[in-house]
Amino acid sequence: MHRGVYFDAWFPRQHCYHPSLPPRRLRMIDDLVDYRATVLVWASMGGGSLSLPYLEQEAFGPVDARSRFYGFVNDSEFIAACHERGIKVLGIVFEAQGWEFPVELSEDEDAVLALNELRGAGKREWMGLREFSANRYPKLWKPVEHYFPDGLVNSDGAPVTDLIEECVARDIHQQPCHAHWVECPDREHQCYYMDRNNPVWREYLKAVIRIQIDAGVDGVQLDEAELPMGAFQYGACFCKDCMKGFRAYLQETGGGPDGVELSTFHYGDWLLAQGHDFKTDRESAPLFGEYYAFQCRSIKRYFGELADYARTYARSVGREIIVSGNFFNLEPMYLHLVDDVDLVVTEMRNTTYRQPEWYRYVAAFAGDKDVVVVENPYGGVVPELAGLLAEGKGYDLFRLSLFEAAALGANMSVPYGSWMGSVVEDSFSAPHRLATEIQDFLADHEQLFARRTANEVAVVFSVESTRELIRQADASDNTTNARDESVVVPYRVATKTLSYGATPYDVVIWADGVTAPDRASAEALARYSTVVLPDVHTLTDTQAAAVEGYLAGGGQVVVTDRTAANLPRHENLRTADPQVLDELLPQGRQLETTVPVAANIQQLDDGSYAVHLVNYDYDPAIDQVRAVADVPLRVRLPKDKERATLVTSDGVRSRLELRREGAFHVVGLEKLGIYSIVVFHDGDL
């Protein structure tokens, strides 16, 4: 498992400005070594969204003597120094961001006197992608032809002299969209939401990737991997290339409205004529399902194109790299992109103090690939937690955030000047000693973590059955990330019931064939004694066959709420209330204890079983998670083990007295603190 650091390294008590990250210092690497970091995400060279010459300055630019005095280096030098300490650095490609900044220049326009934060010096102008593509500043920047010798030509065959005008996502009225979540409301800068469906923008992003690889990055992280689907929240995208692509999709699939000539069909104009604006009740708009399917196919195609290009270019210069992407909350639209990455990175939608059910979904989404999670400042506890830590409080809450992820199959990164949104003037960092303590434990005990589990229960996440309810519950934009708790999502209810009931389980994701291929199979279910289908009211033929094969093999299926018409009938099929734990577990509880912990049973490489237990009993009055004394633990395992050892989060190991009661291994814990691992093993640990 990677140990990630969310390494924006933005300054405290100042806006977290995109796209350019602050200059790096060598002293930072000492911190990263203390954190036992293996990979840095959102870590380097974001300035390509301003211009390519600016990106080259980040990567290779000269560093003056005063800055050298304090160990400042350019990004290529920082990356090389990280390599000496065994730390991988990912370059960040802000795919959806196209920036324009206010700038103050010398009279001859040969020096930048102020940029973004102005000081009333020199000539006031604008600086960004628009000026780069127009060769506006020949004394400051190389011409666009230096990077694109044949120039940039759009899908109509016309030369491009304004990247923003050409590549911006547009709403149904052809107005350009902004990436509001990164624009600071008290600043004049502007961030346009760009569209990767435009071939010109893809060529530009490839140039960004080339510069990052030339600067030595270990990998490329493609942020905003779903573009332009993220612009749905703004009623987009209806740019010319999205309309061309959708027209071709309808012609290929035989879709489209009756009586309409597809060769000239413009989806936006047609919707307006039908009285739809793609904002109000968007999902009910005519052809929305087809448009969604088209965009899902497009993000797979063009994300894959950039991923393949990054690997190919790296190999052309004798290197192998990691490809990753920001898959946000791991919505179904990202499912098909997992095949294209080496490392899954997720910027969770809602960061809370207790979310075990979300981490079990994360582990299923990532499959056999490492996953690094970063917190989200919008719609969660991050501002509150940052405030507590600044006052020397909330240490156990921070410990929980990292231990919970590790216990449940993911890595929660350490924040190092990480993002606090575009409104709050601050960044998020953990106290150094606290972060070091947690990371030391995780690194020193990495042999006790594994992707494979020995959990007996699987819960199916059906994309087709669940997507609409989750859309309703999570309908707000990404500057609030609010959740409508009045919308009941049975999948979430069932997994919360299991998680809060100390029940270890896995999640199995069934795609719908649109967001990703349908890979359901009885073989994938065979190792589970019970499979829960929460409100799975739609089954593909492949999924129905998987259930039928699983039942035929002796498995137990539990259904809640609505069921699919083609659900096989069988004596091992039963119904349950998703809020009643024992109804979800016809084979009984695999793990029994008196404490409402989150539990996960990981199967280790040597055949041992590590039972991870997270105690959430935080008491604000004492600002601690309360330890529980004399905790019994009974657990059913696939194979008998001879010994049991308790490993606590302070690194102490204790031999436990182990006895057998029927199918259960039984131990007693003298004390259960914030995080413990009980290892059942043979021989010495």
DAVEN-V987561 format. One record per backbone hydrogen bond with DSSP energy under -0.5 kcal/mol. CO is the residue of the C=O (numbers start at 1). NH is the residue of the N-H. Records with the same first field share a line. If there is no record, write none. Layout:
CO = NH + NH
This chain:
2 = 4
3 = 38 + 39
4 = 414
5 = 7 + 41
6 = 8 + 416
11 = 14
15 = 17
24 = 73
25 = 28
26 = 29 + 30
27 = 31
28 = 32
29 = 33
30 = 34
31 = 35
32 = 37
33 = 36
38 = 88
39 = 5
40 = 90
41 = 7
44 = 92
46 = 49
47 = 50 + 51
49 = 99
51 = 55
52 = 56
53 = 57
54 = 58
55 = 59
56 = 60 + 61
57 = 61
58 = 75
59 = 76
64 = 68
65 = 69
66 = 70
67 = 70 + 72
68 = 71
71 = 26
73 = 24
74 = 78
75 = 79
76 = 80
77 = 81
78 = 82
79 = 83
80 = 84
81 = 85
82 = 85 + 87
83 = 86
88 = 40
89 = 218 + 219
90 = 43 + 44
91 = 93 + 221
92 = 94
93 = 95 + 223
94 = 97
96 = 98 + 194
98 = 192
99 = 129
100 = 190
101 = 127
102 = 116
103 = 125
104 = 113 + 114
105 = 123
106 = 109
111 = 106 + 113
114 = 104
115 = 117
116 = 118
123 = 105 + 125
125 = 103
127 = 101
128 = 132
129 = 133 + 163
130 = 134
131 = 136
132 = 135
137 = 140 + 141
143 = 146 + 147
144 = 147 + 148
148 = 151
152 = 160
154 = 157
158 = 154
159 = 161
162 = 166
163 = 167
164 = 168
167 = 195
169 = 177
170 = 237 + 238
171 = 174
175 = 171
177 = 193
178 = 180
179 = 182 + 183
180 = 183
182 = 184
183 = 185
184 = 187
190 = 100 + 192
191 = 179
192 = 98 + 194
193 = 169
194 = 196
195 = 198
197 = 199
198 = 202
199 = 203
200 = 204
201 = 205
202 = 206
203 = 207
204 = 208
205 = 209
206 = 210
207 = 211
208 = 212
209 = 213
210 = 214
211 = 215
212 = 217
213 = 216
218 = 322
219 = 91
220 = 222 + 324
221 = 93 + 223
222 = 326
223 = 95
224 = 227
226 = 229
228 = 231
229 = 232
230 = 233
231 = 234 + 236
232 = 235
235 = 172
239 = 243
240 = 244
241 = 245
242 = 246
243 = 247
244 = 248
245 = 249
246 = 250
247 = 251
248 = 252
249 = 253
250 = 254 + 255
257 = 260
260 = 262
261 = 264
262 = 265
265 = 267
266 = 270
267 = 271
268 = 272
269 = 273
270 = 274
271 = 274 + 276
272 = 275
279 = 282
281 = 284
282 = 285
285 = 288
287 = 291
288 = 292
289 = 293
290 = 294
291 = 295
292 = 296
293 = 297
294 = 298
295 = 299
296 = 300
297 = 301
298 = 302
299 = 303
300 = 304
301 = 305
302 = 306
303 = 307
304 = 308
305 = 309
306 = 310
307 = 311
308 = 312
309 = 313
310 = 314
311 = 315
312 = 316
313 = 317
314 = 317 + 319
315 = 318
322 = 220
323 = 342 + 343
324 = 222
325 = 327 + 345
326 = 225
327 = 330
331 = 334
332 = 335
334 = 337 + 338
335 = 338
337 = 340
338 = 341
342 = 370
343 = 325
344 = 372
345 = 327
346 = 348 + 374
350 = 352
351 = 381
355 = 358 + 359
356 = 360
357 = 361
358 = 362
359 = 363
360 = 364
361 = 365
362 = 366
363 = 367
366 = 369
370 = 344
371 = 411
372 = 346
373 = 413
374 = 348
381 = 385
382 = 386
383 = 387
384 = 388
385 = 389
386 = 390
387 = 391
388 = 391 + 393
389 = 392
394 = 398
395 = 399
396 = 400
397 = 401
398 = 402
399 = 403
400 = 404
401 = 405
402 = 406
403 = 407
404 = 408
405 = 410
406 = 409
410 = 412
411 = 373 + 413
414 = 6
415 = 430
416 = 9
417 = 10
418 = 428
420 = 424
421 = 16
424 = 426
427 = 429
428 = 418
431 = 435
432 = 436
433 = 437
434 = 438
435 = 439
436 = 440
437 = 441
438 = 442
439 = 443
440 = 444
441 = 445
443 = 446
445 = 448
446 = 449
452 = 603
456 = 529 + 530
457 = 506
458 = 532
459 = 508
460 = 462 + 534
461 = 463 + 510
462 = 466
463 = 467
466 = 470
467 = 471
468 = 472
469 = 473
470 = 474
472 = 475
473 = 484
477 = 480 + 481
482 = 476
483 = 485
484 = 487
486 = 488
487 = 489
488 = 490
489 = 492 + 493
490 = 494
491 = 495
492 = 496
493 = 497
494 = 498
495 = 499
496 = 500
497 = 501
498 = 503
499 = 502
502 = 504
504 = 457
506 = 459
508 = 461 + 510
509 = 511
510 = 463
515 = 336
516 = 513
517 = 519
521 = 525
522 = 525 + 526
525 = 528
529 = 556
530 = 458
531 = 558
532 = 460 + 534
533 = 535 + 536 + 560
535 = 537
536 = 564
540 = 544
541 = 545
542 = 546
543 = 547
544 = 548
545 = 549
546 = 550
547 = 551
548 = 552
549 = 553
550 = 555
551 = 554
556 = 531
557 = 574
558 = 533
559 = 576
560 = 535
564 = 567
570 = 573
572 = 557
574 = 559
576 = 578
577 = 580
579 = 581
580 = 583 + 584
581 = 584 + 585
582 = 585
585 = 588
590 = 636
592 = 634
595 = 597
597 = 502
598 = 614
600 = 602 + 612
601 = 454
602 = 604 + 610
604 = 607
608 = 604
609 = 611 + 680
610 = 602 + 612
611 = 678
612 = 600
613 = 615 + 676
614 = 598 + 616
616 = 618
617 = 626
618 = 620
619 = 622 + 623 + 624
624 = 619 + 626
628 = 672
630 = 632
631 = 669
632 = 594
633 = 667
634 = 592
635 = 637 + 665
643 = 681
644 = 656
645 = 647 + 679
646 = 648 + 654
647 = 677
648 = 651
652 = 648
654 = 646
656 = 644 + 658
659 = 666
661 = 664
663 = 637
664 = 661
665 = 635
666 = 659
667 = 633
668 = 670
669 = 631
670 = 630
671 = 673
672 = 628
674 = 615
675 = 649
676 = 613
677 = 647 + 679
678 = 611 + 680
679 = 645 + 681
680 = 609
681 = 643
